[in-house]
Each structure stands twice: as structure tokens, then as C-alpha cells.
């Protein structure tokens, strides 16, 4: 009788351990699936960022263009003032 109860504990522990391993493997599989999806989306986002960089590369030149436009406007006002007296 003592032998049967000691075997029962062994097999119960073995079954619980096996169940824990199965759950851990399932969780790791889900995490790896999500990591793969995130990696795919990160690649797509990186490509989109390159396009954004290319589209906004000229923005620093907008300040220079604005300065030139203000200089032209100032010169045009001065010429207008000189012509109208």
C-alpha cells in the first residue's frame, strides 16, 4: 500500500510537470508569433520612414526661401514707394 501511494505521487508530479511544460511551450509559441508580426510591421514602418525622410528633406530650405521672399517683398515695396512718390 505504501508503494502504491509513493508511485501515485511520482506520477502526479510527472503529470503536473508535463502540463507546466506544455503551457510554457504554448506561451513561448504565442510570443514568437507576436514577435514575428512585430518584426514584419517594423520593417514596413522603417520603409515608410525612409519615404517620409525623402519627402521632408527640403523643409530646412523653406527658411531660406522665406528669407529670400521677404527680401524680394521689401525691395518691391521700396520700388513701389519710389514710383508712387
ABEGO torsion letter per residue (X at the ends): XAAAAAAAAAAAAAAAAAAAAAAAAAAAAAAAAAAAAAAAAAAAAAAAAAAAAAAAAAAAAAAAAAAAAAAAAAAAAAAAAAAAX
